[in-house]
Amino acid sequence: MGATDSKPEMRAEISYDLVMDDDMEFVEGTYRLPGMDWQVVIVSSFARDVPVPQVVPQQWNSGVTGLFIRMSQAERINAESVERILSATLGVSEWERVRGPDSMQRR
């Protein structure tokens, strides 16, 4: 009987700039980790030449940081896929969808 590893739960907030559909070509929004400022996330289906989604840290001219996600052809772009990839990248266990700042204004 071994001890189980339990990861601490981390809840974060996410706000999408567009009305989300089941299969988008492009998504832009903002997210906020606990105790942090809002950051930008951009997800693109253009140049779907990667075998698995690629997450690339970004810093815009405004100084705002965030992530750019290049999706593979096999992956649909929707709220569930975006949140799953962000969870795996950032260690978030649960996303709360809220009305946050517009990503274009943040950048």
C-alpha positions, 0 to 999 in steps of 0.5 A: 500500500503506497501513498498516492501522489496528489497534485494540488488543485489549481483553479484559473480563469479564462475569457474568450474574445469570440463566441466559441464553436465546436471547431474554430479556425482561430481563438483569442482570449485571456487567462489568469492564474491565481495571484497573476495578471491576465495573460493572452492566449492565441490558438491558430489552425493556420499552418497545421503542419505540427504532429501535436499541438505546440505551445510557444511562450510570447511577449508582446510589445506592450510587455503583456505575456501569454501563449501561442498554440499551434494546433495539429490537423487532427485536433479540433479547436474549441473551448475544451481542447484549448483548456485541456492544452492550457491545463497540461501546460500550466498545471491548471486543474479547473477553468472558470469561464469568465468575462475578462479583458479583451486580448487585443486591448491587452496586447 
